[in-house]
Amino acid sequence: MKVVDEVQQLLLKLVGSYLAAKAKPHKIRRAVQKLNIVRSGNLDAIDRQAIRVAAVQEKVILLKSVTAYVEHMNRFVTRAVQQGSQLIVFPELNGVLGLGMIPFIERILARALPPTAVIPVETVSVAAGKQEPDSNNESQALDIVPLVAALTPFITNIFTTTFAELAKAHGVYIMAGSTLLAEEGKLYNRAYLYGPDGVLIGRQDKLHPDGNEVELGLTQGTDLNVFDTEIGRLAFPVCMDATYFETFKIAKQLGAEIVIIPIANMEEYVYHFALRGIWPRVQESGVYGIKSALVGDLFHIRFTGKAGVFAPLLLTEEQDGVVAEATSYNEDDVICTTVDLDALAHYDDPYFTDTNPAVYERYLLSAY
Amino acid sequence: MQRGACRLDHVRIAIVREGIAPAKEVDMVVFAGVSLEAIRAREASTFVAAAQQYARAHQVHVVPGLYVEDDALRSCLIAPDGELIGVQHATHVHRTHFPDVKRDTDLLFLSTPWGFPVFLAVDVDIYKPELLRIAARAGVKLVIAHQYIEPARANVAMIDAGAWQQAQQNCIYVAQTSNMGSHLIAPCQITRDLSGYVATCGVGEDVYGVYRPAELAIAYQAFRVFDSLNPPLYTRYAAQLLK
């Protein structure tokens, strides 16, 4: 049962106003300026046969000041830029790491986060007896929508300004990852893409929130967007969206060449569990895939995943569909590599690329 | 050979070399995949008749494998009494291996005594997520996938990208076989090592396994894949989804 009272609402408003004041855009711009970033020339020459991309694998951390947030994100960007990256992608929930600035945040999160957030790794025969929800724990959970609504101005200030400024300062494209935010009383998990001029190119709401997110009040996105950039046509659905072939097929048919999937998987790492997302989607749809991952422990929640870049089998050296991938699933990393969009344009694999629209038209939509 | 009636709560399945008697009591026999030349060499009526005889002799359901008949690449399911339950034609084609066959538009979900239909994925149909989504949403719990994989392309990725991931994204069982080996596949959560591979074997070997449909329900609780579908999105982007 969700618990919201008037005192809590007032407190949320006060905290929201306090944080919004702390994270005013001009303060964030000043923090970026202090870094004395030298603009890279990574986008001066663009070769479609050698687009440099970077997937960030980021240990979860609550960042306690504007300066800390900016410096933390800049470290990843700098590492990627130094390796020639033209596009850098950050994980899901990257925008909420600035919540470290909230007073008593640890206590708030300990109550707000579902106690069953960590999915135990065990075979079903063992788990079968453990499927019943714990109603006692549920009764202590906070209503997250008013919380996020109060914090949205702060979250969006720090998240969007930081990445707009870093993209502009470094002269690269940055997919900032995603953040939770509230809009007109609804909760979204929204990702952002910034161009080298610091301008917001586009946003993408999560289209397939999982069960936990739906319980928290997350709203399904309604649009799947593909953005035309100098470095290719990009789409960036979020995490669970990669479980569904529908996401990638639609993106591909809308013209996507690179599909970015930021993740924040709350589960122990199992190779085959992790294989269920972007990799098979890339094989089915014939696009490049870039996965960025939030990893590490936050209270009792464990995030795992390997950032990487994936391609159709025939476009990879070992015919295994992996262009580059992190070796760890729980440490900071930046995976930098090259993708060849011209090769993708000419890609054809008779195992995967045949189509039969008559069958899909006859059966598919009625299957839902 | 006298066999007991098949149990309705589980399917004992074997993938064995063509014509070889199963080494233990099973409910369904799938003949192992063979080379392209062998598929081409099959005379349809003789091939199917031999499989029907096998079914009667061993009192098992049989899925004998790929054959070409009347411009269609086919797979069939035969009942223990030798009756032909159904014949699925390929709806997608590997144009290099089978340039002469036509794509069909019918999908058959074949009745079984186990309370759920079976779908036969014909060759590269196993790589088409649209088909397996349709099948799973129609109640299919078991897919039999015969395919030909040229040796130069044979690796685990070709299985992961097809039969394996179809089982995961639809919470179904897939029994897959090709000229390069055979795999019994299930949702990760109900396999001992969480890999999704119940059993595998190489060329010239046989593999046995038991599929329990009730376990699929338990697997689904661990990974409720259909709960997060977004039908309004799919309708909105139908023009792209149906291409």
Boltz contact constraints between the chains, C-beta under 6 A:
constraints:
  - contact:
      token1: [A, 124]
      token2: [B, 189]
      max_distance: 6.0
  - contact:
      token1: [A, 124]
      token2: [B, 190]
      max_distance: 6.0
  - contact:
      token1: [A, 124]
      token2: [B, 218]
      max_distance: 6.0
  - contact:
      token1: [A, 124]
      token2: [B, 219]
      max_distance: 6.0
  - contact:
      token1: [A, 124]
      token2: [B, 222]
      max_distance: 6.0
  - contact:
      token1: [A, 128]
      token2: [B, 218]
      max_distance: 6.0
  - contact:
      token1: [A, 131]
      token2: [B, 221]
      max_distance: 6.0
  - contact:
      token1: [A, 207]
      token2: [B, 230]
      max_distance: 6.0
  - contact:
      token1: [A, 207]
      token2: [B, 233]
      max_distance: 6.0
  - contact:
      token1: [A, 208]
      token2: [B, 228]
      max_distance: 6.0
  - contact:
      token1: [A, 208]
      token2: [B, 230]
      max_distance: 6.0
  - contact:
      token1: [A, 210]
      token2: [B, 228]
      max_distance: 6.0
  - contact:
      token1: [A, 211]
      token2: [B, 224]
      max_distance: 6.0
  - contact:
      token1: [A, 220]
      token2: [B, 230]
      max_distance: 6.0
  - contact:
      token1: [A, 245]
      token2: [B, 129]
      max_distance: 6.0
  - contact:
      token1: [A, 246]
      token2: [B, 234]
      max_distance: 6.0
  - contact:
      token1: [A, 249]
      token2: [B, 241]
      max_distance: 6.0
  - contact:
      token1: [A, 250]
      token2: [B, 237]
      max_distance: 6.0
  - contact:
      token1: [A, 250]
      token2: [B, 240]
      max_distance: 6.0
  - contact:
      token1: [A, 250]
      token2: [B, 241]
      max_distance: 6.0
  - contact:
      token1: [A, 253]
      token2: [B, 240]
      max_distance: 6.0
  - contact:
      token1: [A, 253]
      token2: [B, 243]
      max_distance: 6.0
  - contact:
      token1: [A, 254]
      token2: [B, 240]
      max_distance: 6.0
  - contact:
      token1: [A, 270]
      token2: [B, 194]
      max_distance: 6.0
  - contact:
      token1: [A, 272]
      token2: [B, 188]
      max_distance: 6.0
  - contact:
      token1: [A, 272]
      token2: [B, 194]
      max_distance: 6.0
  - contact:
      token1: [A, 272]
      token2: [B, 195]
      max_distance: 6.0
  - contact:
      token1: [A, 272]
      token2: [B, 196]
      max_distance: 6.0
  - contact:
      token1: [A, 276]
      token2: [B, 168]
      max_distance: 6.0
  - contact:
      token1: [A, 280]
      token2: [B, 161]
      max_distance: 6.0
  - contact:
      token1: [A, 280]
      token2: [B, 165]
      max_distance: 6.0
  - contact:
      token1: [A, 283]
      token2: [B, 161]
      max_distance: 6.0
  - contact:
      token1: [A, 284]
      token2: [B, 129]
      max_distance: 6.0
  - contact:
      token1: [A, 313]
      token2: [B, 157]
      max_distance: 6.0
  - contact:
      token1: [A, 320]
      token2: [B, 157]
      max_distance: 6.0
  - contact:
      token1: [A, 321]
      token2: [B, 157]
      max_distance: 6.0
  - contact:
      token1: [A, 350]
      token2: [B, 94]
      max_distance: 6.0
  - contact:
      token1: [A, 350]
      token2: [B, 95]
      max_distance: 6.0
  - contact:
      token1: [A, 350]
      token2: [B, 96]
      max_distance: 6.0
  - contact:
      token1: [A, 351]
      token2: [B, 124]
      max_distance: 6.0
  - contact:
      token1: [A, 351]
      token2: [B, 127]
      max_distance: 6.0
  - contact:
      token1: [A, 352]
      token2: [B, 127]
      max_distance: 6.0
  - contact:
      token1: [A, 354]
      token2: [B, 92]
      max_distance: 6.0
  - contact:
      token1: [A, 354]
      token2: [B, 93]
      max_distance: 6.0
  - contact:
      token1: [A, 356]
      token2: [B, 91]
      max_distance: 6.0
  - contact:
      token1: [A, 356]
      token2: [B, 92]
      max_distance: 6.0
  - contact:
      token1: [A, 356]
      token2: [B, 103]
      max_distance: 6.0
  - contact:
      token1: [A, 357]
      token2: [B, 242]
      max_distance: 6.0
  - contact:
      token1: [A, 357]
      token2: [B, 243]
      max_distance: 6.0
  - contact:
      token1: [A, 358]
      token2: [B, 105]
      max_distance: 6.0
  - contact:
      token1: [A, 359]
      token2: [B, 91]
      max_distance: 6.0
  - contact:
      token1: [A, 359]
      token2: [B, 105]
      max_distance: 6.0
  - contact:
      token1: [A, 360]
      token2: [B, 130]
      max_distance: 6.0
  - contact:
      token1: [A, 360]
      token2: [B, 242]
      max_distance: 6.0
  - contact:
      token1: [A, 361]
      token2: [B, 242]
      max_distance: 6.0
  - contact:
      token1: [A, 363]
      token2: [B, 134]
      max_distance: 6.0
  - contact:
      token1: [A, 364]
      token2: [B, 130]
      max_distance: 6.0
  - contact:
      token1: [A, 364]
      token2: [B, 134]
      max_distance: 6.0
  - contact:
      token1: [A, 367]
      token2: [B, 133]
      max_distance: 6.0
  - contact:
      token1: [A, 367]
      token2: [B, 134]
      max_distance: 6.0
  - contact:
      token1: [A, 367]
      token2: [B, 137]
      max_distance: 6.0
  - contact:
      token1: [A, 368]
      token2: [B, 231]
      max_distance: 6.0
  - contact:
      token1: [A, 368]
      token2: [B, 234]
      max_distance: 6.0
